[in-house]
Amino acid sequence: MAAGVIEANDLDWKSELPPARGLPQTDFPKDVAAMANSGGVIVFGVREEQKAATARADVGGLDEAYERSLRSARRPALRGNAGLRPAGCRRQR
């Protein structure tokens, strides 16, 4: 992630991960569907100002169970492999 890179139809910055519970009630499934339609990616852990990346943000730990919940939330909205890229998280095992 380079500072100053602007969001686009195929790139979406998010400063934090979505909540572990209640994903269907958030914008997460819609955001993933939009990125899948454009072949884009959502990058978590990036602060932005006026759609331009400004810094990395630590979004905390991402264990396998949480990653599975994120991936399962996208299934009703789309098929395929939409890109989910954690920029500022620590992978936990």
C-alpha positions as a Python dict, from the first residue, in 0.01 Angstrom:
ca = {
    (1, 'M'): (0, 0, 0),
    (2, 'A'): (153, 328, -109),
    (3, 'A'): (38, 655, 47),
    (4, 'G'): (-165, 864, -191),
    (5, 'V'): (-309, 575, -395),
    (6, 'I'): (-671, 663, -474),
    (7, 'E'): (-966, 426, -439),
    (8, 'A'): (-1119, 320, -768),
    (9, 'N'): (-1403, 101, -896),
    (10, 'D'): (-1178, -200, -837),
    (11, 'L'): (-1005, -86, -515),
    (12, 'D'): (-1166, -12, -178),
    (13, 'W'): (-977, 95, 137),
    (14, 'K'): (-1118, -3, 478),
    (15, 'S'): (-959, 113, 802),
    (16, 'E'): (-1105, -173, 1007),
    (17, 'L'): (-1239, -523, 969),
    (18, 'P'): (-1616, -570, 974),
    (19, 'P'): (-1769, -703, 1297),
    (20, 'A'): (-1732, -1074, 1356),
    (21, 'R'): (-2107, -1104, 1418),
    (22, 'G'): (-2397, -967, 1222),
    (23, 'L'): (-2212, -947, 889),
    (24, 'P'): (-2529, -977, 679),
    (25, 'Q'): (-2659, -656, 840),
    (26, 'T'): (-2345, -460, 743),
    (27, 'D'): (-2225, -324, 409),
    (28, 'F'): (-1967, -604, 389),
    (29, 'P'): (-2164, -839, 155),
    (30, 'K'): (-2255, -547, -73),
    (31, 'D'): (-1894, -423, -81),
    (32, 'V'): (-1761, -770, -164),
    (33, 'A'): (-2022, -814, -438),
    (34, 'A'): (-1927, -478, -590),
    (35, 'M'): (-1558, -569, -589),
    (36, 'A'): (-1629, -912, -737),
    (37, 'N'): (-1829, -753, -1018),
    (38, 'S'): (-1536, -525, -1104),
    (39, 'G'): (-1263, -783, -1039),
    (40, 'G'): (-1144, -563, -755),
    (41, 'V'): (-1013, -599, -404),
    (42, 'I'): (-1098, -467, -60),
    (43, 'V'): (-790, -381, 143),
    (44, 'F'): (-845, -376, 519),
    (45, 'G'): (-613, -180, 744),
    (46, 'V'): (-573, 136, 537),
    (47, 'R'): (-661, 484, 658),
    (48, 'E'): (-779, 726, 393),
    (49, 'E'): (-861, 1090, 336),
    (50, 'Q'): (-1079, 1186, 42),
    (51, 'K'): (-1040, 833, -100),
    (52, 'A'): (-657, 852, -93),
    (53, 'A'): (-461, 608, 124),
    (54, 'T'): (-274, 787, 402),
    (55, 'A'): (-141, 516, 636),
    (56, 'R'): (-167, 155, 744),
    (57, 'A'): (-391, 75, 1038),
    (58, 'D'): (-355, -225, 1266),
    (59, 'V'): (-687, -406, 1248),
    (60, 'G'): (-593, -664, 1509),
    (61, 'G'): (-578, -1037, 1480),
    (62, 'L'): (-733, -1245, 1206),
    (63, 'D'): (-770, -1605, 1310),
    (64, 'E'): (-897, -1884, 1086),
    (65, 'A'): (-1248, -1882, 1234),
    (66, 'Y'): (-1289, -1510, 1172),
    (67, 'E'): (-1153, -1541, 819),
    (68, 'R'): (-1403, -1824, 751),
    (69, 'S'): (-1688, -1604, 877),
    (70, 'L'): (-1582, -1325, 639),
    (71, 'R'): (-1561, -1563, 345),
    (72, 'S'): (-1897, -1727, 426),
    (73, 'A'): (-2068, -1387, 440),
    (74, 'R'): (-1993, -1330, 72),
    (75, 'R'): (-2139, -1656, -56),
    (76, 'P'): (-2506, -1554, -72),
    (77, 'A'): (-2417, -1239, -266),
    (78, 'L'): (-2182, -1387, -527),
    (79, 'R'): (-1991, -1680, -658),
    (80, 'G'): (-1623, -1677, -736),
    (81, 'N'): (-1318, -1556, -552),
    (82, 'A'): (-1343, -1187, -468),
    (83, 'G'): (-1017, -1054, -331),
    (84, 'L'): (-991, -985, 41),
    (85, 'R'): (-656, -839, 136),
    (86, 'P'): (-565, -758, 497),
    (87, 'A'): (-299, -485, 491),
    (88, 'G'): (-265, -411, 860),
    (89, 'C'): (-355, -725, 1047),
    (90, 'R'): (-164, -990, 1233),
    (91, 'R'): (-241, -1344, 1123),
    (92, 'Q'): (-308, -1567, 1423),
    (93, 'R'): (-297, -1945, 1432),
}
